[in-house]
Amino acid sequence: MTEKTQKTDRDLFDLFDSLGIAHETLEHEAVFTVGESEWLRDAIAGAHTKNLFLRDRKDRHFVVTVEERAVVDLKTIHTVIGASGRVSFGKPETMVNYLGVTPGSVTVFSALCDAGGNVTFVLDESLMAHDRITGHPLRNTATTAVARDDLIRFLEATGHTPLVLKVAD
C-alpha cells in the first residue's frame, strides 16, 4: 500500500496556477452531503458533484464523480468501470491513506494526493457535458470550480488518466 502525499488546498491551487488553470473558490461552513450544500448552487457556477469512494473485491479503489443528483446503481456499476465483481464503499482509513481526505471531503481533486496511483478516477459522461465542474479543494469547507477541459488536464498532470463513462442514470 503506497501512502498518499500530504497536500493542502494551497498545493492544489499552486498546481492549478502552474498549469494555467483558472479556478474560483468559495469558502463556506463544512458540508457533508449534497442536501447540506444545496445553497451553493446560486453562490458558485458549475455542475455540482457528488463523489463515491469505492473498492472492488481485488481491493482496487475508484473515485466516481457524478452530478450531485445523479443516481448510481452500485449493484451494476462494476460492469461499467471495470471493477472485479461488485463494489462497496471504501474504508475511511483507506481514503485518508490514499487521498488525504476524510469522508465528506472526497473529490476528484484528491488525485493530487494519490502519488502512488492507487485510485482510478471515473467521471460520468453527462457531468462532462458541463463547461464548469465543482468539487471540494481537499476540505469540505470550500468549493472550487474549474473548466471541464482543465479538470482533465489537472488529472493528467497528477498522473491519472480519467475514465469518462456513463455511470449514472
C-alpha positions as CSV (number, residue, x, y, z in Angstrom):
1,M,0.0,0.0,0.0
2,T,1.5,3.3,-1.1
3,E,0.6,6.2,1.2
4,K,-0.7,9.5,0.0
5,T,1.4,12.6,-0.3
6,Q,0.1,15.1,2.3
7,K,-1.2,18.1,0.4
8,T,-3.4,21.1,1.2
9,D,-5.7,23.3,-0.8
10,R,-2.8,25.7,-1.3
11,D,-0.9,22.9,-3.1
12,L,-3.9,22.3,-5.3
13,F,-4.2,26.0,-6.2
14,D,-0.5,26.3,-6.8
15,L,-0.7,23.3,-9.3
16,F,-3.7,24.9,-11.0
17,D,-1.8,28.2,-11.3
18,S,1.3,26.4,-12.7
19,L,-0.9,24.7,-15.3
20,G,-2.6,27.9,-16.2
21,I,-5.9,26.6,-14.9
22,A,-8.4,29.3,-13.9
23,H,-10.2,28.4,-10.7
24,E,-12.7,30.0,-8.4
25,T,-13.2,29.0,-4.7
26,L,-16.0,29.8,-2.3
27,E,-15.3,29.4,1.4
28,H,-18.3,28.1,3.5
29,E,-19.1,26.1,6.5
30,A,-18.5,22.4,6.4
31,V,-20.9,20.4,4.3
32,F,-21.1,16.6,4.3
33,T,-24.0,15.8,2.0
34,V,-25.5,17.1,-1.2
35,G,-28.5,18.2,0.7
36,E,-26.4,20.4,3.0
37,S,-24.8,22.1,0.1
38,E,-27.9,22.9,-1.9
39,W,-27.5,26.7,-1.2
40,L,-24.2,26.7,-3.1
41,R,-25.9,26.4,-6.5
42,D,-26.5,30.1,-6.5
43,A,-23.2,31.0,-4.9
44,I,-20.7,29.4,-7.4
45,A,-21.4,28.5,-11.0
46,G,-20.7,25.0,-12.3
47,A,-22.0,21.5,-12.2
48,H,-22.1,20.5,-8.6
49,T,-20.9,17.0,-7.9
50,K,-21.0,14.0,-5.6
51,N,-18.1,11.7,-5.3
52,L,-18.2,8.0,-4.4
53,F,-15.1,6.3,-3.0
54,L,-15.5,2.6,-4.0
55,R,-13.4,-0.6,-3.8
56,D,-13.8,-3.9,-5.6
57,R,-13.1,-7.4,-4.4
58,K,-9.5,-7.2,-5.5
59,D,-9.1,-4.1,-3.3
60,R,-8.8,-1.7,-6.2
61,H,-10.1,1.7,-5.5
62,F,-12.2,4.2,-7.5
63,V,-13.4,7.7,-7.1
64,V,-16.6,8.1,-9.2
65,T,-17.7,11.7,-9.8
66,V,-21.2,12.4,-11.0
67,E,-23.6,15.3,-11.0
68,E,-25.0,15.9,-7.5
69,R,-28.5,14.5,-8.2
70,A,-27.4,11.6,-10.4
71,V,-28.4,8.1,-9.5
72,V,-25.7,5.4,-9.5
73,D,-26.6,1.7,-9.4
74,L,-24.0,0.2,-7.1
75,K,-25.1,-3.3,-8.0
76,T,-24.1,-2.9,-11.6
77,I,-21.5,-0.1,-11.8
78,H,-18.7,-2.6,-11.6
79,T,-19.5,-3.8,-15.2
80,V,-19.1,-0.2,-16.4
81,I,-15.9,0.9,-14.6
82,G,-14.0,-2.4,-15.0
83,A,-14.1,-3.4,-11.4
84,S,-13.6,-7.0,-10.3
85,G,-17.1,-8.0,-9.1
86,R,-19.4,-5.8,-7.2
87,V,-18.1,-2.7,-5.5
88,S,-18.6,-1.4,-2.0
89,F,-17.7,1.8,-0.3
90,G,-14.0,2.1,0.5
91,K,-12.9,2.3,4.1
92,P,-12.4,5.8,5.6
93,E,-8.9,4.9,6.7
94,T,-8.0,3.9,3.2
95,M,-9.5,7.1,1.9
96,V,-7.3,9.1,4.3
97,N,-4.2,7.0,3.4
98,Y,-4.6,7.2,-0.4
99,L,-6.3,10.5,-0.9
100,G,-5.5,12.5,2.2
101,V,-9.2,13.4,2.9
102,T,-11.9,12.2,5.2
103,P,-15.4,11.2,4.3
104,G,-17.4,14.2,3.3
105,S,-14.3,15.7,1.6
106,V,-13.5,13.2,-1.1
107,T,-13.4,14.8,-4.5
108,V,-11.9,14.5,-7.9
109,F,-9.3,17.0,-6.8
110,S,-8.0,14.3,-4.3
111,A,-6.0,12.9,-7.2
112,L,-3.3,15.4,-6.2
113,C,-2.6,13.3,-3.1
114,D,-2.6,9.9,-4.8
115,A,1.1,9.9,-5.7
116,G,1.1,6.1,-5.7
117,G,-1.6,5.8,-8.4
118,N,-3.8,3.7,-6.1
119,V,-7.1,5.1,-7.2
120,T,-8.8,5.2,-10.6
121,F,-10.8,8.3,-11.3
122,V,-14.1,7.9,-13.1
123,L,-16.1,10.9,-14.5
124,D,-19.7,10.5,-15.6
125,E,-20.1,11.4,-19.2
126,S,-23.2,13.5,-18.5
127,L,-21.1,15.6,-16.0
128,M,-18.6,16.2,-18.7
129,A,-21.3,18.0,-20.8
130,H,-21.0,21.0,-18.5
131,D,-18.5,23.8,-19.1
132,R,-17.5,24.1,-15.4
133,I,-17.3,21.5,-12.7
134,T,-17.1,22.0,-8.9
135,G,-15.6,20.0,-6.1
136,H,-14.1,20.4,-2.6
137,P,-10.5,21.5,-2.6
138,L,-9.3,18.7,-0.3
139,R,-11.6,20.0,2.5
140,N,-15.4,20.3,2.8
141,T,-15.3,23.9,4.0
142,A,-14.9,25.3,0.4
143,T,-16.0,24.6,-3.1
144,T,-13.8,25.1,-6.2
145,A,-14.8,25.4,-9.8
146,V,-12.7,24.7,-12.9
147,A,-13.4,24.3,-16.6
148,R,-14.2,20.8,-17.7
149,D,-11.2,20.5,-20.0
150,D,-8.9,21.9,-17.3
151,L,-10.2,19.2,-14.9
152,I,-8.9,16.6,-17.4
153,R,-5.6,18.5,-17.7
154,F,-5.3,18.5,-13.9
155,L,-6.0,14.8,-13.6
156,E,-3.4,14.0,-16.3
157,A,-0.8,16.3,-14.5
158,T,-1.3,14.2,-11.4
159,G,-0.6,11.0,-13.3
160,H,-4.2,9.9,-13.6
161,T,-5.9,9.3,-16.9
162,P,-9.6,9.5,-16.0
163,L,-12.2,7.2,-17.4
164,V,-15.1,9.1,-18.8
165,L,-18.1,6.7,-18.8
166,K,-21.8,6.6,-18.5
167,V,-22.1,5.5,-14.8
168,A,-25.3,7.4,-13.8
169,D,-28.9,7.2,-14.8
